[in-house]
Amino acid sequence: MEAGHGLAGVRQVWQSSHALLVIPIVLIAVITAVDQLLPADIQLGPLLVIAPAITASFAGPRLTGLIGLLAVAAQAYTGWHFGVLSSRNVMVQILAWQCCQP
């Protein structure tokens, strides 16, 4: 009986920590979507740093790095969407993301 309770505990921990992943993923999606709707001179890309910061509070370095990579991809997509991917501003933001990942 103890083994069954231990397995249930592991399953519950796995589900709750993975359920928390919805928060940074939704943040990335919402920030990226709203950024697409705003004029090009208003940039929300720097707010994407929130997603890996939140992920680090409940996940390990690999999962945090994966969310960080997703945030970098969202930043690159936004730059591509507005046709400024090769601009100095967007390139510096993307490079700063890559340098600061765990």
N, C-alpha and C positions, 0 to 999 in steps of 0.2 A: 504494500500500500504506500509506503514512503516513496518508492520509485515513481509511482504515478503522480504523487503530489509534486515531486521535483520536476517532472516533465511538464506539468501544467504551469509551474512557476516560470520555467524557461520559455515556454510558449507565450505566456502573458508578457514577459519582459520584451521578447522579440516583437510582438505585435505593437506594443505601446511605443517603443523607440522608432520603429519603422513608420508608424502612424504619424509621428512628429515630423517626418520628412515632407509631409504634405505642406507644412507651413513655409519652408524656404522655397519649395518648388512653385507654390502659388504666388509667393512674393515676386519671384523672378518673372513669372508669366504676367502678373498684373503690372509690374513696373515697366516691362517691355511693351505691353499693349498700350498703356497710357502714354508712354514715350512716343509711340507711333502716331498717336492722335494729336499730340502737341506740335506747335511750330518747331522748325529745326533749330531755332536759336535757344529753345528751352530744352535742356538735356537732363534727363533723370538717370542716366547711366551710372553715375557715382553712387546712387542709392542701392545699386545691386550688391554692394558690399554687405548689406544687412543679411542677405541669405546665408553666406558661409559663416558669418559671425554667430548667427542663431544656431546653425548646425553644429558648430564647435561646442555648444553648451550641452549637447546630448549625444553626439556621435564621435567616432574616432577620427583620426587624421585622414584615412582613405576616403571615407564618406564625405568629410568636410572638403577635401580636395576635389572630389567629384562634383559637389555642389558649386564649388568655386569655378571649376571648369565650365559648368553649365552657365554660370553668371558671365564668364568671359565670352562664351559663345553668344549669349544674349546681347552683350555689349557690341560684339563684332557685327551681329545681325542688324542692330540698330544703326550702326555706322554705315553698313552696306545699304540699308533701306533708304537713308537720306543721301547716299552718294558721297559720303565723307569718310569712308573707311580708311583711305590713305592719307587723311589730313593729320597734321601733327597732333592735334588735340586728341583725336580718337586713338591714334597709335600710342601716345603716352599713357592714356587710360588703360589700354589693353596690356601694355608692357608692365605697368604698375601692378595690375592684377596678377600677372604671371610671376612677378618677383616676390609678391607678398603671400603666395600660397604656401601652406604648410608642407 
